[in-house]
Amino acid sequence: MAADLGELLVPYMPTIRVPRTGDRVFKSECAFSFDSPESEGGLYVCMNTFLGFGREHVERHYRKTGQSVYMHLKRHVKEVRFPLRLNRDFNGEDYEYEDEAKLVIFPDHFEIPLPNIEELPALVSESRPHRSALLNAPSAYKKQEPESWEEEIQVSRHARSLRQLDNGVKIPPSGWKCQKCEMRENLWLNLTDGAVLCGKWFFDGSGGNGHALEHYRETNYPLAVKLDTITPDGADVYSFEEEEAVLDPHISEHLSHFGIDMLQMQKGNGHHTDNNARPRVSEWEVIQESGMKLKAVYGSGYTGVKNLGNSCYLGTVMQVLFSIPDFQRMYVGNLQRIYDYSPLDPTQDFATQMAKLGHGLLSGQYSKPPMKSELIEQVMKEEYKQQKGVSPRMLKALVSRGHPEFSSNRQQDAHEFLLHIINLVERNSAGSENPSDVFRFLVEERVQCCQTRRVRYTQRVDYCIQLPAPIEAATNREELLAYEAKRKEVEENTRAPPQPVRARIPFTACLQAFTEPENVPDFWSSALQAKSAGVKTSRFASFPEYLVLQIKKFTFGVDWVPKKLDLAIDVPDFLDLSRLRATGLQAGEEELPDLMPPIVLPEDTRGTNGPTPEIDEAAVMQLAEMGFPLEACRKAVYYTGNMGPEMAFNWIIAHMEEPDFAEPLTLPSMINPGPSASESPMGATPLANSPPEESIAILTSMGFPRAHSIQALKATNNNLERALDWIFTHPEEEEESDAISYMADTEPNDNTFSNANSHSDSTLSPDRDTSGYELFAFISHMGASTMSGHYVCHIKKEGRWVIYNDHKVCLSERPPKDLGYIYFYHRLSSS
């Protein structure tokens, strides 16, 4: 058999590679679908690229690459070891598996059965090292890389055998403070002896005197839990001996030893509730509708997203996006075209991975009800009835690559991730349909000089409205005041705090707060040509097809620690924003002159070489240490707006051949001072509708044409980061575009949106500006911070509300609309 096997593979040996360190081996999931070795058709792993493909996609890879040899992996469920255990993980240790592997040679599908995987090393064949190396190689998502999240936090080696002293210590529900000082923040409970001690600043960013670490050095008791992180879902555990955050699978038992029952806890104010009290129904229970028998649903559009570990922010956002027809049409409607034109490595292609997830959610292939025979022994175990859901590993790795937050395994803000995805969709939709245009709208900003009453109107693009939540407008204000008084009364003792009172705020109050005029800091009035008081109001210059509203529930306490406001808002099912429509310049209003503030030079900065600009000297020294001339480093940091040494380094590379590269920095305004004082009163220079020269210099230093850079800055209200994104999504046009750009640079704005954004006129045209909306989805957050807790979403489909809680998809009985964090409205038809 070995000789025959070697002969069959000889013609293909040049195409077969051995996985090396750094190679990503995709042996757990298809690049185009969610097929895996457990799927009916198994998984085919290319012996050259190590990409995995399901049965319906492997032929495409063969046709595109000509690669003929694949390892076919098939996994069979052999036995359920603990059939009576509740809340099991479908991919956990409850199952024993029997793995099957064979080589398949295309196009004839010639199969070469292989012995048991454990016996592979005994094969005497030229190809044996290749096969055994592939089977033993770690999966692409098991590697310890910045984009990996599955094994970033390990189970502590002390968790299973942790010794706990029977010293009678019971932790009270409140009134905690360090046993060695008066610290009441950043407190850690030692899980061996129950000592409550303060940590150091590097534990979570807050202060402390390090008494918890000193206690470990004295006792060698290794594990401690942060008191204000304990929730029904877990807690933050630190191992002093291992010097890192760890997982404790037995945390519930370890806390119970000190009188803390995790199952009875609720996240709020850093404390847990008294076990003898009858607590208010918590936010966790209400949002998840955990007290009800929810009916599971299956099929197209009802597929769950498996939580990869603090990834529910991604799952909820993608569920909502793929309930929108424009995203369905773009990625799922064009599925075959996207797959056919995908690059050789589809795991690194944004459109492919979006199409893969969209098809997984909408096809119904991964959301099928269990067979009746499977429910006979498990009819009383609701968890067994839930679907497995799809695992967005490839998409998460791709969209989070290089991002310091989304590439981690920590919980993230769903609102920030939504904007991140919209940004990626725009970048990857150049020259084609952009589904994120359904969120795009124009905001008209009106700024008024309080002294002269003159005004200026500008417009900017936005995708989401952030609504303030004015606590002072709460309808139960007296109840809130009574609660606060009682809370302060018991703050210094160890009795349980009173049950928190949730502020109830009318939605109209949130809209009113959004429309209220706000002060403009450091407002310079071009009418007075001096600093003055200014106020700004915002209105809708156009209305989006899909309106996103975020409730500003998160704020910072006096100690700079993020906290969440506990409030409920009576968000309506139907919304009319007609009173928020922009009006433009009104009769009787006088515009502020188009003048920019003069450059003010303090006397002590005047010198022969002009003013001394504000420069990040630390960044200058980092560059100088690399061997570049000091003056060149100063120019690089200045012309890149003090945005860090990396950006300045790019400027240096682009300008190091220039003759004045190492000359001292001289401000552009001193080289070309512009109009004289006689031409422009009091030294003010005409604005000429041009962005700041410094911003233009930053973009041109990156290699972008000056005209295109000016277009980008105008289109984004001179926001440098958004201007960079605009350039990537709006490739430079031919001569016609240059002519338009020239006109935009030389002709007055006339209070209209810049010609650079004329491409979006079709999506923002007045005849589509219906201001009536209907609520169709909302994302809710449970927990005290966006960096912790859990997200779920509710989506209205076929006239009924559905709750998506990770892989669990059920009909909603009581959608908690008043506790949402992000709301999604669809514009009603004007007919």
N, C-alpha and C positions, 0 to 999 in steps of 0.2 A: 504493500500500500504506500509506504514511504517513497519508494522509487517511482511509482506511477505518479504520485503527487508532485514530486520534483520535476518530472518530465512535462507534466501539464503546465506547470507554472514557469518553466524556463523562458518561453517567449515573452513573458510579461515581467520578468524580474527587473529589467531596467526601470520600470514604472513604479515599482513597489519601494516604499521608503520605510525606514525605521524611525518611530517617534523619538525625537531628541528633547533634551531639556529646553523648555520654552515653546515647544509645539503644543498647540491646543487640539485636543482630541475630543471630538463631539460624538461620544458614543452613548449619550443618554437621550438625545432629542434631535429630531429632524430640523434642518435649516429652514424649511419652507412650511412645516406643519408641526403639530404637537405630537406626532407619532413617536413612539419610543420602543425599546425592546419589549415592553409589555403589551404593545399594540398587536392587533391581529396579524398584521403583515410584518411585524418586527422592524428592525432598523438596519440599514445598509451603510457601513462606514467605508469610505473611499480609502484604499490602501496607499494613496499618494498624498491627498490633501487632508485626510483624517476628518473630513466633513461627514456628518450623518444625514441620511435621507430615508424618508418613508417609502413604501412600495410605489406610490403613485408619482414620486418625484425623482427616484433614482435614475430613471431612463433619461430625464432631461439633463442631468449632470453627465451621463455617459455621452449623449449626443453633443454636448457643448465642449467637453474636454477630451473625449476619446479614451478616458480612463476605463479600463475593463475589469479590474479586480476589486471586489468589495468583500468586506467581512460582514456576513449576515448574522446579526445578534437577535436572539429570541429568548424571552424570559417567560417561564410558566410558573403560575402560583402553585406551590406544592402543598402547603399546609398552613392553616391558621392556628398559631400556637396558643393565643389567648382569646378565644372567640367571645368570651363574656365581658371583656374589658370595654368600658364606655369611653367615648371621646378619643377613639384611636386615630392615629394618623395613617392615611391610606398608603403613604410611602415610608412608613416607619418600620418598627421591628416586629409588628404583629404577624407578618407573613414570612414564610420560608420560601425560597425560590429555587427553581431548577433552571440553570442557564444552558442554552444551546448555541453553538457557534459553528458556522461553516463558511467556506469561501464560495463566492459566486462569480463566474466569469461571463461578462456581457460581450456580445449581444445575445448569445445563445442560452443564457441563464444556466450554464453548466454548473452544477453544484458539487462541491467536494466536502462531504461531511467530515467533521473533526471530532477527535475524541473528547472526553470530558475536559473542561477547561483546566481542572487541577492536573490533568495528565499531559498538558501541552508541553511542558519542559522535557518529557520523555520522548517526544517525536524526534526521529532522526531524519531531518529534511532540510534542504537548503533554505526553505522559507520559514522554518520554525521560529527563528529569532524575530522575524517581522511580525508574525501573528502574536506571539507571546508578549512582545513589547507593546503592541497596540492594546491587547486586552488588559495588561497590567498598568498601562499609562493612566494617570489621573484624568478625570473628566475635565473639560474646559472650564467648568464652573466650580471646580473643587480646588483650584490653584490659589495660593496665597498671593494675590495681586490686589492692587488698589481697587479694581472694579469688582472684586469678589465680595460677597456678603454672607454666604452661607456659613463659613467657618471663622468669621472674623472674631467672634466671641466664643471661647471654648468652655467646656464644662470643667469646673475646678477639680483638681485631683483630690481635694479635701472634702468635696461635697458628700460623697457616699459614706465616708467613715468619720464625719465630723463629730468630735466629742462635745457634749453639752453638759455643763455642770448643773447639778440639782441644788442650786443655792436659793431657790424660792423667789428669784427675781421675776417680777411681772411689770411689763411696760405699760404705763398709763396712756390713755388716748390723747392726752394733750399736756401742755406745760413742760415739754422737754427742754433740757439744757445740758450742756457739757458738765460732767461730774468734776472736772478740774478747773473750769473757768465759767464765765457767765454767757458763753456763746449759746445762742438759740437758733442759729442757722447752720447749714452744712453739718448736720449731726449724723453720726454713724453708730449703729447698734452692733456690737460684737456678738456674733452668733454662738460663741462658746460660753461666756459668762454674763452676757446681757449688759455689759458696760456701754453707756451712751457717752460718746466723746466726739469732739470736733475734728474735722478733717483739715487738710491744707487746701490752699487755693487751687491747686492743680487737679483736685478731684472733680470739680464741676464749675470752676470759674469764680466761686465765691470765697469769702475769707475764712480763716480758721487758724488755730494755733498748733495744729499737728498732734493733738493729744491722742487721737486714735492710733496713729503710727507709733507714738511713744509706748502706748499700751501693748501693742504687738511686740515691740522689741523687748519689753519686760516679761511678757507671758508666752510669746510664740502662738497665741491664738490667731489662726490665719484669716478667717472670713469675717467680713462686716457688711451690713446692708444699710443703705442710705434711707433714713426714716421717712422722708417726704416723697419717696418714689414708690412706696408699697401700694399696689393696686390688686384687684382680683386677678389680673393677668400676669403678675410677676413683680419684680423689684430690681433695683440696681445693686449688684453685689460686687465687692472688690476683694481680691486676694492679696494680702500684704506679702505673703511668701512668694507668690507668682508674679507680683508687681503688675497686675493688669486687671481690668474688669473681666468677670467670669460669669458663667451660668451656674446656678444651683438648682438642679432638678427637684431637690427636696426642700425648697425654700418654704413651702407651706408648713411642713412638719417642723422645720427649724424655728419658724416664727411662732408657731403654736406653743412651743416649749416656754415662751415668754408671754403667753396670754394674748397673742395677736392672731385673730382668725381672719385670714385673707379673704375667704369667701363672703364675709360680712362687711368687707371694707368698701369704701367709696372714695374716689379721688376728689379731694377738695381741701383747700387751705393747709395742705401738708399734714393732715391728721386723718386718723380713721375713726369710725363711729364707735360709740359705746355699745358693747355686745348686748347689754340689757335694755337698750333703748329701742324704740320702734322707729327706725330711720325713715326719712322721706324717700320715696322711690327715686333712685339715683338716676343721673343723666345716662349712665352706662345702660341701665335696664330699659329706660324709655326709648332711647335711640335705637337700640338693637331689638326692641319689642320682645325682650327675653321672657316676659311672663305669659306669652300667648303661644298657642299651638299653631304655628304658621305652616301653611301648606306649601311644600316644595313644588317648584315648577321647572320644566325642562324644555329643551328644544331651541330653535333658532332665536337668538337674542336673550336667552335665559341661561347663558353659560357663566359660571363663576370664574374668578381669578384667584388662584392659590396665593396665599401670603408667603412670600419668600423669607420673611423675617423683617418686620417693620416696613413692609412695602405696600401696605394698604392704601397709602396716599396715591401710589401709581395705579393700583387696581381700580379705585373709585373714579379717578379722572378718566381713565381709558374707557370704562364702562359708559360714562356720560358721552364722551366724544363719539363713540361708535354707536350711540343711539341717535346721532344726528345724520340725516340723509346725505349731506355733502361729504362727510368723512366716509360713509359707507360707499358712496359712488366712487370717490377718488381711489380708495385702497382696495375695497372688496370687489367693486364693479370692474376694476381694471386688473384684477388678480392675475390672470394668465399673461397679460402683456407685461406686468411688472416682473413676474417670475421669469418669463422668457428673456427679458432684457436685463436681468439682474447680473451683477458682476460675478467673477469666478468664486469670490468669497461672499456669499449672500448674507452671512452673519454680520457683515460690516456695512450693509446697505440699509439706509433708513426706510426707504419705500418698501423694501422686501419685508422687513420686520414689522412695519405697521400693517402691511397686507396680511402677514401671517397671523398677527394677533386679531385683526378685524375678522378674518375668516374663521379663526378659532372661536370667537365670541358669537358670530352670526350664523355659522353653518349648522349648528346643532349636533355636529359629529361628536363633540365632547360633553354633551349634556343630554344623556339618555336616562330615562327612568329605569330603576333596577327591575330585573325579572321577578315575577311573583315567587318563584322558587327560592330566590335569594333572600326573601323577606320572612319566610316561614319561621325561622329560628330567631329572627331579629326584629320582629314586628314592634316590640316595645322599646327599641333603641333608635330614637329619631336620628341620631348622628349617622347611623349606618345608611340611612336613606339619602343622605346628601351626596351630591355629585362630587367628583374629584376636582373639577375645574381645570383651567389651563395655567401653566406656569410661565410667566413672561420673562424668563431668564435672559434670553438673547436681546430682547428689546431693552430691558433695564441696563444690561451691560453696555449696550450701544449708546443710548441716550444719556447715560451718566458718565461716560468716559471722559476723564479729565476734569469733572466737576467735583469740587472738594466735599460737597454735601451729599448729592444724589448718588455718588459712587460708594458711599459708606453704607453700613447696615443700620444706621440710626433712622428714627422716624423723622419725616420732613414735612414741611408745610405744603398741603395740597394746592393751595393757591399759587405758590411760587412754582410748583411743578407744572401746573396748567400753563402758566406763562412761558415756562421753559419749553414745553412741548409745542406751543403755538409758534415760538421763535424757530424751533427746528423745522416745523412744517413749512414755514415761510422760506427758510434757507434752502430747503430741498424741493421747493415747488417752482423754482425759477423756470420760466418758459412754459409752464403748464398750469393747470387749474390749482388754485390755492384754497383748500377747504377752510382754512382759518379765517378767510375773508368774511365768513358769516358772523364773526365776533367783532369785526372792525367797525369803528364809528369815529366821527369827528367831534371833538369837544371845543366849544367856543369859550375862550377865556376873555373876560372883560375886566380890564384894570382901570381904575379911576383915581385920579389925583384928588385928594380930599380938599385941597386948598383952591385949586382952579376949577374943579369939577369937570375937567377935560378927561377923555377916555381913550383907550387903545384896545382894539379887538384883534385877537390872534386865534389861530386854530391849530390843533394838534390831533394826532391819531391816538386812539386808545382801544383797549380790548376788554376792560373790566371797570366797573364802578365800585369804589370802596365806600360803603355807607357807614358813617359814624353811628355809634350806639349811645346816645345821650342818657346817662343814668338819671340825670335830674328830671327827665321826662317820664320816669317810671310811674305807672298808675298805682302801684302799691308802695308808694314812698314812705308812708307812715310805718308800714310793716318792716321795711328795710331799716328805718331809723331805730325802731325798737330792737331789731336783731343786732344791729351794730352796738347799741348800748349794752345789751346783755352779753355780747361776745367780749367786750372790754372788761366787763365785770368779772368774768370767770377766767380771764386770760392768765392771771398770775397763780392760779391754783391748779390742781391736777384733776379737777372735775371735767367731765365731757363738755365740749362746747355746745351751744344750742344748735338745733338743726338749721342749716343755712337756708336763707330765704332768697329765692331767685327773683331778680328784677324783671318786671314785665313792662316792655316798652312798645308803644304803638309804632307800627311801621311808618305812619305818616310823620312821626317825630324824627325818624332816621332820615327820611327824604328832606324834611325841613332843615335838619342840621347840615345835610349835603349842600343845599342851595344857599345857606347863610353866607354873607360876605366874610372873607377872611383877610386879615392884615397881611400886607406884603412887606416882609422884612427888608430894610435898607432900600426902600423904594426911592428911585431917582426920577424926579419929574422933569421931563424934557421941556415942559411949559415954563417951569420956574428955573430950570437948569440948576437944580439943587435938590438935595434930599428932602423928602416930604413924607407925609402919611399917605399911604395908598391902600386900596382895598380891591380884592379880586373876587369875582363870581364866575361860576362855570355852568354852562348849559349844553344841551345836545345840539350840535350843528347838523347832525344826521343820526339816524337810528339804525342799530345793527339788526340783522336777521335773528340773531340769538343774543340775548342780553344776559351778561354775567354780573351778578351782584355779590360782592363779598361783604359780610358783616365784620366790622373791625372789633372783634372780640378780644384780641390779644394786645396787651400793653406792657409797660415796664413798671415795676414797683420802685419805691424810693431807693431800694438797694440794687437797682439795675437788674434784678432777676425777672425774666419774662413771666407774666401771669395771665390768666384767662378770666375774663369777666363772666360771671354766672348770670346769664340773662336769657329771657325768652321774648321773641318778637312775633307779633301776629302778622306774619307775612301773608299777603293775599294770593289767591289763586289767579286773579286777573289784575292787571296793572295798567294804568293809563298815565303815560308820561307827557301828555300834551302840554302841560303847564311848564315843563322843563325844556321846551323847544327854544332854541336860540333865536334871537330876533335881529342880530346885526346892529349896525349903527342906526340909532333912532333919530327922528326929527327933533331938532333942537340940541342934539348932542354935538359937541365940538371935539375933534380928535386931537390927541397929543402930537406934537411935531415929531417927525422921524429923525430924532437926534440921539446920539449916544453920549454917555457921560464922558467928559474930558479925562485924560489920564492925569491924575494928581500925583505930583512928585514931592514927597516930603523933603524939607530943606537938607536933612542930614543924609539923604541918599543921592543928592545931585553931585556929579563928578564929571571928569573929562570924558569918560566913556559912557555917560548916560546913567539912568537909574539902576539900582541893584534889585533885581527881581527876587521874589520869594522862591527859593529852591530847596529841595529836599537834599540836604548835604550828606545824609547817610547813603542815599542812592548814588550820589556823585562819588563818594569814596569807594563804594563797591565796584563801580566801573573803573575808577582810577587804579585800583589794585589789580585790574586785569591788564594794565599796561597802556591804556589810552591816555592821551593828553588831558590834563585836568580841565582846561578851558573847554575842550570838546565835550567832556563829560557834563560840565555845567550846562552847556548849550543843549545837549541831548535831553537832560532831565527837564529843562525849562520848556523846550519845544514839544515835549510829550506830556505836558501838564502835570508834572509830578505824579505820574501814574505808575511809578515803580521802575526798578533797574532793568527788567526784562523789556519793557516797551522802549526805554531809552537806549538799550543795547541795539535794538532793531534800527533805531534812528541813526546810530553811529555807523552801522554797517552800510546803510543807504547813503551816507554823506561823507564817508571817510576819504573819498577821492577828491572832494572839493578843495579848491586852493585855500579857502579861509577856514578850513576844518578846525584848526587849533587856535584860531584867533579868539580874543576875548569876546564874551557875549555882549551884544548891543541890541537893545530893544528895537523891534521893527518900527515902532512909533517915532523913535528918534532918528531912524534912517530916512523915513518918509513921513514927515510930520503932518502932511495933508494941508487943508485950508488954513489960512492965517486967521488970526483973531478978528480981523476986519471982515473976512468973508463969513465967519461963523461966530456969532456973539458969544462972549465969555469963554472962548476957546473950545466950544462944543464942535464935534465933527459930525458931518452928515452920516446917518446910518446907512443910506443907500441900499437898504434891504439886504445887507451882506452879513453873513455869520462872522463871529470873532475870528480874527486872523490866526490866533493861537490854535483854535480847533482845526482850521483849514490846514495849518502846518503839520499838525499831528497826523491827519489822514494822508496828506501828500507824502509825509515821511515814510509811510507804509507802502508807497508805490502807486497810490490811486491818483488818477488825473485830477487836477485842481477843479475843473468845471464839475466833474462828477462828485467831488467831495463837497462842493458848495451846494449842489442839488440835495445831497444826502442830509446835510445839516439843516437846510431849510425845511425839508420834509419831516424832520423830527424835532423841530423847535430847538435846534442847536444842542440836542442831547447827544454827546459823543458816542456813547455805547450803542444807542439805538441807530445812530447814523451809520455805524460800522455794519450793523445787521442789515440796514437798508441797502447799502452798497452791494452786499452779497446776494440780496434777493432782487436787485434791479441792475442787471448787467448794462454796461454802457452801450447806448444806442449808436446808430450811424450818424451821418451828417445832420439828418433832420432833428435828432435828439439834441445834437450840439447847438443847433439854431434855437431850439426851445430853451435850452439852458442859458444861452446868451441873452435871450429876451427876458428870462426870469431874473437874470443878474442886473439888467439895466432898466427895466420898467417897474413902476410902482406896483406894490402888492394889491392895492385896492381892496383890502380886507377879504380876499379870496384865498382859498388854499393854494399852495404853490403848484406851478405846472409840473413840478417833479412828481406830484402824486396824481396826475391826471389819469393814470391807469386805473385808479380805484373809483372813478366817477360813476361807473356803471353799477357798482355795489352800493354807492352812497347817493344815488340820484334822488331828487326830491319826490318823484312820483312813487317811490317805494318807502317814503318816510312815515308809514303808519306807526303811531305811537302806542298802540294797544298790544299787550303781551299776556301770555298764559304760562303759568308755571308748569314745567314738565320734568324737572329733576332738581335735586339738591343733595349736597354732600354735607355730612354732619361729622363733627369731631368730638370725641370723648377724652377727657384728660385735662390737666392743668396747663399744658403747653403744647405748641405745635411740634415740639421736639420729642414728645412722648404721647402716650395714649393710643387711640385707634380711630380709624375712619371707616364709615359705611356710607352708601349712597342709596337714595330712593329715586326711581325713575318711573314715570307714568307711561305705561304701554298698553295699547288696546283698551284704553279707558279705565285701567286699574293700576294702582300703585304696587310696585315690586321693590322689595328690599334686597340689595346686593351686599352681603356681609362676607367678604372674601369669597370662598368657594360655595357658600350657601346662598341660594337664590330662592326666595319664597314670596308668596303674595303677602302684601303688607295689610295688616288689620287697622293699625292706627299710625299712619305716617306722621312722625314728629316734626311737622313743618316749622314749628316755633323755635326749635333748637338747632336749626341748620347753620352752617358756616358759609357755604357758597351756594347761591341759588341760580338756576338756569331757566330763562324764560324764552319762549318762542313767539315771534311777532305774529299777530293775527292778520289774516288776509284783509285787504282793504275793500274787498267786494262785499 
